[in-house]
Amino acid sequence: MLSKEDQRRFEQITRNLRESDPAFFARLDSRARGRRGRWLLLLTILLWAALPAATVAFGRLTGAIFAVVLLTNAVLMWRFRQRWL
């Protein structure tokens, strides 16, 4: 955890970097987005794979709710794919 003074300095350095070298800052930002997107995609795949086991273990209603949530997640990921790719 940074102190308030250190946080202020960090924000100032970040702001100066963004202003002085926007191309470098954009590359760093896109890398972070790519990693976050890969983790989100991996989590989604694992949850889809767990759906049959959850249905058997907890019943059809739970499986149906699980499936609806995952379908909503898949639709939102597809809709906003440019943000996390």
C-alpha positions in Angstrom: 0.0 0.0 0.0 1.4 3.4 -1.0 1.2 6.4 1.2 -0.8 9.3 -0.1 2.4 11.2 -1.0 3.8 8.1 -2.9 0.4 7.6 -4.6 0.4 11.3 -5.7 4.0 10.9 -7.1 3.1 7.7 -8.9 0.1 9.3 -10.5 2.3 12.3 -11.6 4.9 10.0 -13.1 2.2 8.0 -14.9 0.6 11.2 -16.2 4.0 12.5 -17.4 4.7 9.2 -19.1 1.3 9.2 -20.8 1.9 12.7 -22.1 5.5 12.3 -23.2 5.3 8.9 -24.8 1.7 7.9 -25.7 2.7 5.0 -28.0 4.6 3.3 -25.1 1.8 3.8 -22.7 -0.7 2.4 -25.3 1.4 -0.7 -25.7 1.5 -1.3 -22.0 -2.3 -0.7 -21.7 -3.1 -3.2 -24.5 -0.8 -5.8 -23.0 -2.7 -5.6 -19.7 -6.0 -5.8 -21.5 -4.9 -8.9 -23.4 -3.8 -10.7 -20.2 -7.1 -9.8 -18.5 -9.0 -11.1 -21.5 -7.2 -14.4 -21.7 -7.8 -15.0 -18.0 -11.5 -14.1 -18.5 -11.8 -16.5 -21.4 -10.0 -19.3 -19.5 -12.4 -18.8 -16.6 -15.4 -18.9 -18.8 -14.2 -22.2 -20.5 -13.6 -23.8 -17.1 -17.0 -22.7 -15.8 -18.7 -24.2 -19.0 -16.8 -27.4 -18.4 -18.0 -27.5 -14.7 -21.6 -27.0 -15.8 -22.5 -30.7 -16.1 -20.9 -31.6 -12.8 -22.8 -28.7 -11.1 -26.1 -29.9 -12.6 -25.5 -33.4 -11.4 -24.3 -32.4 -7.9 -26.8 -29.6 -7.2 -29.8 -30.4 -9.4 -31.4 -29.2 -12.6 -32.5 -25.8 -11.3 -29.0 -24.9 -10.3 -27.7 -26.2 -13.6 -30.2 -24.1 -15.5 -29.3 -21.0 -13.5 -25.6 -21.7 -14.0 -26.2 -22.1 -17.8 -28.2 -18.8 -18.0 -25.4 -16.9 -16.2 -22.8 -18.5 -18.5 -24.8 -17.7 -21.6 -25.2 -14.1 -20.5 -21.4 -14.0 -19.8 -20.7 -15.4 -23.3 -23.0 -12.9 -25.0 -21.4 -10.0 -23.1 -17.9 -11.2 -23.8 -18.8 -11.4 -27.5 -20.5 -8.0 -27.5 -17.6 -6.2 -25.8 -14.7 -8.4 -27.2 -12.8 -5.3 -28.4 -12.4 -4.1 -24.9 -10.7 -7.2 -23.5 -8.8 -8.5 -26.6 
